[in-house]
């Protein structure tokens, strides 16, 4: 009977090791996805700032043209 418990113990450790490796892999994948999401958010923020600059420039040009037409 001693050998049955040894086999069960070895199987248990094999399962524990496999699950630990899968957990570690899942954590690494989550961290990688979070980094990619952070990069995408930064790119989005930059493009939003650029479009605001364009909007302000067009508005300023509109005011300038309106002033010239009225004068």
C-alpha positions in Angstrom: 0.0 0.0 0.0 2.9 2.3 0.5 3.6 2.4 -3.2 0.0 3.6 -4.0 0.4 6.6 -1.8 3.8 7.4 -3.3 2.3 7.2 -6.8 -0.6 9.4 -5.7 1.8 11.8 -4.1 3.9 12.0 -7.3 0.8 12.6 -9.4 -0.4 15.3 -7.0 3.0 17.1 -7.2 2.9 16.8 -11.0 -0.5 18.4 -11.1 0.5 21.1 -8.7 3.6 21.9 -10.8 1.6 22.0 -14.0 -1.0 24.3 -12.5 1.7 26.5 -11.0 3.3 26.9 -14.5 0.0 27.6 -16.1 -0.7 30.3 -13.4 2.7 31.9 -14.0 2.1 31.9 -17.8 -1.4 33.5 -17.3 0.1 36.2 -15.1 2.8 37.0 -17.6 0.3 37.1 -20.4 -1.9 39.5 -18.4 1.0 41.8 -17.7 1.9 41.8 -21.4 -1.7 42.7 -22.3 -1.8 45.4 -19.7 1.4 46.9 -21.1 0.0 46.8 -24.7 -3.2 48.5 -23.4 -1.2 51.2 -21.8 0.7 51.9 -25.0 -2.6 52.0 -27.0 -4.1 54.5 -24.4 -1.0 56.7 -24.7 -1.2 56.7 -28.5 -4.9 57.6 -28.2 -4.2 60.4 -25.9 -1.6 61.8 -28.2 -3.9 61.7 -31.2 -6.7 63.4 -29.2 -4.3 66.2 -28.3 -3.3 66.6 -32.0 -6.9 66.9 -33.2 -7.6 69.5 -30.5 -4.7 71.5 -31.8 -6.1 71.2 -35.3 -9.5 72.3 -34.1 -8.0 75.3 -32.3 -6.0 76.3 -35.4 -9.1 76.1 -37.7 -11.1 78.1 -35.2 -8.4 80.8 -35.0 -8.3 80.9 -38.8 -12.1 81.2 -38.9 -11.9 84.2 -36.6 -9.1 85.8 -38.6 -11.0 85.3 -41.9 -14.2 86.7 -40.3 -12.3 89.7 -39.1 -10.8 90.3 -42.6 -14.1 89.9 -44.4 -15.8 92.3 -42.0 -13.0 94.9 -42.2 
